[in-house]
Amino acid sequence: MSSLIRKIARKVVADEMPRQGGFPGASNSFPTWVTAFDDVPAQPPRRLIEVALDATRAALNDVSLDDLAKRPNCPDYFTIWPGEHYKLLAGLLLVLKPKVVIEIGTDTGLSAVTIKKFLPPGGKVVTFDLRPWKTVDESVLTDADFADGQLEQRLVDLADPKNFEANRSLLEQAEFFFVDGPKNIEYETALMAQLATIKYTTPPIMLWDDTRLAGMVKYWRELKHPTLDLTSFGHWSGTGLLELK
């Protein structure tokens, strides 16, 4: 009987899920799932919780994005927090002070310029994408952002083992990752499999975007790494913190 009830419940939930942009009163929306947490592969360790708390406090007290918000093409939502992840991202940079940051997915460059602004002295961010930033509509990046060498874009598919090996020495130095890739699961699965071949002295922290998209929920909850949902302090479409072990 319980099995039948679950099947009926799934059908009802699926039928009642709002479609993209269809939730009453919301400017944007999409279907997602609410899932239990007792059966995920790894519970968040103390380190992940403390980093999250410290980064949230830093985002509240020590982060201003007003200068970046003045850039041409910068959208109005850039400084919204909570609701967007940029201030939380900056807070994580202030807390972790990573010398090498890897970004997966450059897109318009909003995250890249945020990361660069809050890097510690001598820090560097390398952002990976398949499109040159100059070809992206509404990009906020400029040539000047790359002039000092602290920001670099590499047009590389890291899911390809050959490309990963060519960048292994850089990835071995990474202390923080921001993952905002294609979210087709195939890429994310291949990337994480490649990263599992690296033995880090200190496990890097990863911030993942859009973890509550319907297509991402199952993948995110089944990752065999400690994770922590930070959506309430990040992006409304889902923000997750992960310790790469």
Secondary structure, DSSP 8 states (H G I E B T S, - for coil): -HHHHHHHHHHHHHHH---TT-STT-SS--------STTSS----HHHHHHHHHHHHHHHHT---HHHHTSTT--GGGG-TTBSSHHHHHHHHHHH--SEEEEE--TTSHHHHHHHHT--TT-EEEEEESS-GGGSTT----GGGGTTSSEEEEE--TTSHHHHHHTHHHHTT-SEEEE-----SHHHHHHHHHHTT---SS--EEEEE-TTSHHHHHHHHT-SS-EEE-GGGSBTT-EEEEE--
